[in-house]
Amino acid sequence: MRNYRKAKSKAGTVAEGDPAGILRPREHISVADEVWVATALLHQEHPDRADFTAQEIVARVRRENIHGALRPGIYVHAIQHCVANRKPNPGRYRMLFATGKTTRRLLRPGDPSHPERRGAKVTPSKAALPSAYQHLVDWYEHTYAPSTSGGQAQDPILALRGVGKEVWRDEAPDAYVQRLRRDWA
Protein backbone atom coordinates (compact mmCIF):
# COMPACT_ATOMS: atom_id res chain seq x y z
CA MET A 1 0.00 0.00 0.00
CA ARG A 2 1.38 3.38 -0.96
CA ASN A 3 1.81 5.97 1.77
CA TYR A 4 0.82 9.54 1.05
CA ARG A 5 2.45 12.36 2.94
CA LYS A 6 -0.09 14.63 4.57
CA ALA A 7 0.26 18.38 4.31
CA LYS A 8 -1.66 21.21 5.90
CA SER A 9 -3.43 23.67 3.65
CA LYS A 10 -6.10 26.29 4.09
CA ALA A 11 -8.70 23.65 3.12
CA GLY A 12 -7.54 21.21 5.81
CA THR A 13 -5.42 18.07 5.80
CA VAL A 14 -4.79 16.77 2.28
CA ALA A 15 -2.78 13.92 0.82
CA GLU A 16 0.11 14.99 -1.40
CA GLY A 17 0.86 12.77 -4.36
CA ASP A 18 -2.70 11.47 -4.69
CA PRO A 19 -2.45 10.37 -8.34
CA ALA A 20 -6.14 9.64 -8.82
CA GLY A 21 -7.37 12.73 -6.99
CA ILE A 22 -9.41 10.44 -4.73
CA LEU A 23 -8.56 11.96 -1.36
CA ARG A 24 -10.17 15.28 -0.50
CA PRO A 25 -9.53 17.77 2.27
CA ARG A 26 -10.79 16.36 5.55
CA GLU A 27 -14.04 17.63 6.96
CA HIS A 28 -14.58 17.51 10.70
CA ILE A 29 -17.42 15.01 11.16
CA SER A 30 -17.97 12.29 13.74
CA VAL A 31 -18.06 8.66 12.63
CA ALA A 32 -21.70 8.35 13.78
CA ASP A 33 -22.71 11.45 11.81
CA GLU A 34 -20.90 10.15 8.74
CA VAL A 35 -22.84 6.86 8.97
CA TRP A 36 -26.13 8.79 9.36
CA VAL A 37 -25.35 10.99 6.32
CA ALA A 38 -24.53 7.95 4.17
CA THR A 39 -27.74 6.19 5.22
CA ALA A 40 -29.83 9.30 4.57
CA LEU A 41 -28.27 9.66 1.11
CA LEU A 42 -29.05 6.01 0.36
CA HIS A 43 -32.69 6.57 1.38
CA GLN A 44 -32.90 9.60 -0.92
CA GLU A 45 -31.23 7.79 -3.82
CA HIS A 46 -33.34 4.62 -3.40
CA PRO A 47 -36.77 5.68 -2.06
CA ASP A 48 -38.19 2.31 -3.12
CA ARG A 49 -35.93 0.45 -0.66
CA ALA A 50 -36.83 0.03 2.99
CA ASP A 51 -33.34 -0.75 4.27
CA PHE A 52 -29.70 -1.23 3.34
CA THR A 53 -26.96 -3.63 4.33
CA ALA A 54 -24.16 -2.44 6.56
CA GLN A 55 -21.81 -3.05 3.62
CA GLU A 56 -23.89 -0.71 1.42
CA ILE A 57 -23.74 1.98 4.11
CA VAL A 58 -19.95 1.59 4.40
CA ALA A 59 -19.61 1.73 0.60
CA ARG A 60 -21.68 4.95 0.55
CA VAL A 61 -19.44 6.46 3.25
CA ARG A 62 -16.40 5.50 1.15
CA ARG A 63 -17.93 6.98 -2.00
CA GLU A 64 -18.97 10.23 -0.30
CA ASN A 65 -15.52 10.54 1.29
CA ILE A 66 -16.51 13.34 3.66
CA HIS A 67 -13.69 12.77 6.13
CA GLY A 68 -11.05 12.25 3.46
CA ALA A 69 -10.43 8.59 4.29
CA LEU A 70 -12.55 5.64 5.37
CA ARG A 71 -12.14 5.28 9.12
CA PRO A 72 -12.09 1.85 10.77
CA GLY A 73 -15.03 2.66 13.07
CA ILE A 74 -17.54 3.14 10.24
CA TYR A 75 -18.57 -0.52 10.00
CA VAL A 76 -18.99 -1.05 13.75
CA HIS A 77 -21.09 2.13 13.96
CA ALA A 78 -23.37 0.84 11.17
CA ILE A 79 -23.65 -2.59 12.81
CA GLN A 80 -23.82 -1.68 16.50
CA HIS A 81 -23.06 1.79 17.88
CA CYS A 82 -25.74 3.73 15.96
CA VAL A 83 -28.45 1.04 16.10
CA ALA A 84 -31.34 1.98 18.38
CA ASN A 85 -32.77 -1.50 18.89
CA ARG A 86 -29.49 -3.12 19.91
CA LYS A 87 -27.89 -3.08 23.35
CA PRO A 88 -25.32 -0.25 23.61
CA ASN A 89 -21.77 -1.53 23.36
CA PRO A 90 -20.44 1.13 24.18
CA GLY A 91 -21.95 3.68 21.73
CA ARG A 92 -25.55 4.56 22.53
CA TYR A 93 -26.73 6.54 19.50
CA ARG A 94 -30.26 6.01 18.14
CA MET A 95 -29.66 6.90 14.50
CA LEU A 96 -30.36 3.59 12.76
CA PHE A 97 -32.85 0.77 13.17
CA ALA A 98 -31.94 -2.88 12.61
CA THR A 99 -34.46 -4.51 10.28
CA GLY A 100 -32.40 -7.71 10.06
CA LYS A 101 -29.05 -9.11 11.15
CA THR A 102 -27.05 -6.73 8.93
CA THR A 103 -29.75 -4.52 7.37
CA ARG A 104 -30.38 -0.99 8.60
CA ARG A 105 -32.54 2.04 7.95
CA LEU A 106 -32.82 5.43 9.58
CA LEU A 107 -34.75 5.49 12.85
CA ARG A 108 -38.37 6.63 12.64
CA PRO A 109 -40.61 7.98 15.40
CA GLY A 110 -42.30 5.06 17.15
CA ASP A 111 -39.49 2.57 16.48
CA PRO A 112 -38.58 0.60 19.60
CA SER A 113 -35.21 1.37 21.15
CA HIS A 114 -33.13 -0.41 23.73
CA PRO A 115 -33.93 1.17 27.13
CA GLU A 116 -30.27 2.08 27.75
CA ARG A 117 -30.33 4.25 24.61
CA ARG A 118 -33.19 6.42 25.84
CA GLY A 119 -32.50 10.11 25.19
CA ALA A 120 -29.54 9.40 22.90
CA LYS A 121 -28.75 11.30 19.72
CA VAL A 122 -31.06 10.52 16.75
CA THR A 123 -29.76 12.97 14.13
CA PRO A 124 -26.65 15.05 13.75
CA SER A 125 -26.98 18.72 14.53
CA LYS A 126 -26.85 20.84 11.39
CA ALA A 127 -23.88 22.75 12.79
CA ALA A 128 -21.90 19.49 13.10
CA LEU A 129 -22.33 18.68 9.40
CA PRO A 130 -20.50 20.15 6.43
CA SER A 131 -22.82 22.65 4.70
CA ALA A 132 -23.36 20.34 1.71
CA TYR A 133 -25.14 17.85 3.98
CA GLN A 134 -27.12 20.09 6.31
CA HIS A 135 -30.23 19.80 4.12
CA LEU A 136 -30.43 16.10 5.08
CA VAL A 137 -31.51 17.00 8.61
CA ASP A 138 -34.43 19.03 7.20
CA TRP A 139 -35.31 16.19 4.80
CA TYR A 140 -35.29 13.73 7.71
CA GLU A 141 -37.46 15.89 9.98
CA HIS A 142 -39.99 16.98 7.34
CA THR A 143 -40.11 14.11 4.84
CA TYR A 144 -38.61 10.86 6.12
CA ALA A 145 -39.62 10.90 9.78
CA PRO A 146 -41.96 13.80 10.51
CA SER A 147 -43.29 13.95 14.04
CA THR A 148 -46.87 14.77 14.87
CA SER A 149 -47.99 17.96 16.58
CA GLY A 150 -46.50 18.49 20.00
CA GLY A 151 -43.37 16.65 18.96
CA GLN A 152 -44.81 13.28 19.97
CA ALA A 153 -44.41 10.42 17.53
CA GLN A 154 -47.68 8.99 16.26
CA ASP A 155 -48.21 5.26 16.71
CA PRO A 156 -48.90 3.79 13.24
CA ILE A 157 -51.47 1.32 14.60
CA LEU A 158 -53.36 3.97 16.55
CA ALA A 159 -53.32 6.14 13.43
CA LEU A 160 -55.67 3.59 11.82
CA ARG A 161 -58.45 4.47 14.28
CA GLY A 162 -61.59 5.40 12.39
CA VAL A 163 -60.31 4.24 8.99
CA GLY A 164 -63.14 2.59 7.07
CA LYS A 165 -65.91 3.79 9.39
CA GLU A 166 -67.94 4.85 6.34
CA VAL A 167 -68.34 1.13 5.48
CA TRP A 168 -70.61 0.59 8.52
CA ARG A 169 -72.21 4.02 8.70
CA ASP A 170 -75.70 2.85 7.62
CA GLU A 171 -75.45 -0.78 8.73
CA ALA A 172 -75.04 -2.53 12.06
CA PRO A 173 -71.80 -4.55 12.30
CA ASP A 174 -73.62 -7.88 12.77
CA ALA A 175 -75.83 -7.23 9.76
CA TYR A 176 -72.76 -6.32 7.70
CA VAL A 177 -71.01 -9.62 8.61
CA GLN A 178 -74.17 -11.63 7.83
CA ARG A 179 -74.46 -9.93 4.45
CA LEU A 180 -70.84 -10.76 3.62
CA ARG A 181 -71.30 -14.41 4.67
CA ARG A 182 -74.34 -14.81 2.39
CA ASP A 183 -71.99 -14.44 -0.56
CA TRP A 184 -69.72 -17.29 0.62
CA ALA A 185 -72.10 -20.09 -0.36
Legacy VTK file of the C-alpha trace (Angstrom):
# vtk DataFile Version 3.0
C-alpha trace
ASCII
DATASET POLYDATA
POINTS 185 float
0.000 0.000 0.000
1.385 3.377 -0.959
1.811 5.973 1.774
0.815 9.541 1.046
2.451 12.363 2.936
-0.087 14.627 4.567
0.257 18.379 4.309
-1.659 21.211 5.903
-3.434 23.667 3.648
-6.104 26.293 4.086
-8.695 23.649 3.122
-7.544 21.208 5.805
-5.421 18.074 5.799
-4.786 16.765 2.285
-2.782 13.923 0.823
0.108 14.986 -1.397
0.860 12.774 -4.357
-2.701 11.470 -4.691
-2.452 10.368 -8.343
-6.142 9.642 -8.823
-7.370 12.727 -6.989
-9.408 10.444 -4.727
-8.560 11.961 -1.365
-10.165 15.277 -0.503
-9.535 17.772 2.275
-10.789 16.360 5.555
-14.038 17.631 6.958
-14.581 17.509 10.697
-17.419 15.014 11.165
-17.971 12.293 13.739
-18.057 8.662 12.633
-21.696 8.351 13.779
-22.712 11.452 11.810
-20.905 10.154 8.736
-22.844 6.857 8.970
-26.126 8.787 9.364
-25.354 10.988 6.322
-24.534 7.954 4.168
-27.742 6.187 5.218
-29.829 9.305 4.567
-28.268 9.663 1.114
-29.049 6.008 0.356
-32.689 6.568 1.376
-32.899 9.595 -0.916
-31.235 7.790 -3.816
-33.343 4.624 -3.405
-36.770 5.681 -2.064
-38.190 2.309 -3.122
-35.929 0.452 -0.660
-36.832 0.031 2.987
-33.341 -0.747 4.271
-29.698 -1.226 3.338
-26.955 -3.634 4.329
-24.158 -2.441 6.556
-21.809 -3.047 3.625
-23.892 -0.706 1.423
-23.735 1.980 4.109
-19.948 1.587 4.404
-19.612 1.730 0.604
-21.677 4.951 0.547
-19.441 6.459 3.254
-16.400 5.499 1.151
-17.926 6.980 -2.004
-18.973 10.232 -0.300
-15.521 10.537 1.286
-16.508 13.342 3.665
-13.692 12.768 6.126
-11.053 12.245 3.457
-10.435 8.586 4.287
-12.549 5.644 5.373
-12.143 5.285 9.119
-12.086 1.851 10.770
-15.034 2.660 13.068
-17.538 3.140 10.240
-18.568 -0.525 9.996
-18.990 -1.051 13.753
-21.090 2.126 13.962
-23.368 0.842 11.174
-23.655 -2.590 12.807
-23.823 -1.681 16.495
-23.059 1.787 17.881
-25.741 3.730 15.959
-28.446 1.038 16.102
-31.339 1.979 18.378
-32.772 -1.496 18.891
-29.489 -3.118 19.915
-27.892 -3.078 23.350
-25.323 -0.250 23.606
-21.772 -1.534 23.365
-20.440 1.133 24.179
-21.948 3.676 21.735
-25.546 4.563 22.526
-26.728 6.544 19.503
-30.263 6.005 18.138
-29.657 6.896 14.499
-30.356 3.594 12.759
-32.853 0.772 13.168
-31.938 -2.881 12.607
-34.460 -4.511 10.281
-32.396 -7.709 10.060
-29.048 -9.113 11.145
-27.053 -6.734 8.927
-29.754 -4.521 7.373
-30.383 -0.993 8.598
-32.542 2.043 7.948
-32.823 5.433 9.583
-34.751 5.488 12.848
-38.374 6.631 12.642
-40.613 7.977 15.403
-42.301 5.061 17.146
-39.493 2.573 16.480
-38.585 0.603 19.597
-35.210 1.374 21.148
-33.132 -0.406 23.727
-33.928 1.172 27.127
-30.273 2.077 27.747
-30.333 4.248 24.605
-33.191 6.424 25.838
-32.502 10.111 25.195
-29.545 9.401 22.905
-28.747 11.301 19.721
-31.055 10.524 16.750
-29.761 12.965 14.133
-26.653 15.052 13.746
-26.981 18.722 14.530
-26.852 20.838 11.393
-23.882 22.750 12.789
-21.902 19.489 13.102
-22.328 18.682 9.403
-20.502 20.152 6.429
-22.819 22.650 4.698
-23.356 20.337 1.707
-25.144 17.848 3.978
-27.120 20.090 6.314
-30.227 19.802 4.121
-30.426 16.102 5.077
-31.513 17.002 8.613
-34.432 19.033 7.203
-35.307 16.194 4.805
-35.289 13.727 7.712
-37.460 15.892 9.978
-39.985 16.977 7.340
-40.107 14.107 4.843
-38.614 10.856 6.117
-39.623 10.899 9.780
-41.957 13.801 10.508
-43.289 13.948 14.039
-46.869 14.771 14.865
-47.991 17.961 16.581
-46.499 18.488 19.999
-43.373 16.648 18.958
-44.807 13.279 19.970
-44.412 10.418 17.526
-47.680 8.991 16.256
-48.207 5.256 16.711
-48.905 3.794 13.241
-51.473 1.316 14.604
-53.364 3.968 16.546
-53.325 6.144 13.428
-55.673 3.590 11.820
-58.448 4.471 14.284
-61.589 5.397 12.386
-60.306 4.243 8.989
-63.145 2.589 7.075
-65.914 3.791 9.387
-67.942 4.849 6.345
-68.344 1.129 5.476
-70.605 0.594 8.519
-72.207 4.018 8.696
-75.699 2.846 7.620
-75.453 -0.780 8.729
-75.038 -2.527 12.059
-71.799 -4.554 12.296
-73.619 -7.877 12.773
-75.834 -7.228 9.759
-72.765 -6.324 7.704
-71.012 -9.625 8.612
-74.166 -11.628 7.834
-74.457 -9.927 4.449
-70.840 -10.762 3.622
-71.296 -14.410 4.667
-74.337 -14.814 2.391
-71.992 -14.440 -0.561
-69.721 -17.285 0.618
-72.098 -20.089 -0.358
LINES 1 186
185 0 1 2 3 4 5 6 7 8 9 10 11 12 13 14 15 16 17 18 19 20 21 22 23 24 25 26 27 28 29 30 31 32 33 34 35 36 37 38 39 40 41 42 43 44 45 46 47 48 49 50 51 52 53 54 55 56 57 58 59 60 61 62 63 64 65 66 67 68 69 70 71 72 73 74 75 76 77 78 79 80 81 82 83 84 85 86 87 88 89 90 91 92 93 94 95 96 97 98 99 100 101 102 103 104 105 106 107 108 109 110 111 112 113 114 115 116 117 118 119 120 121 122 123 124 125 126 127 128 129 130 131 132 133 134 135 136 137 138 139 140 141 142 143 144 145 146 147 148 149 150 151 152 153 154 155 156 157 158 159 160 161 162 163 164 165 166 167 168 169 170 171 172 173 174 175 176 177 178 179 180 181 182 183 184
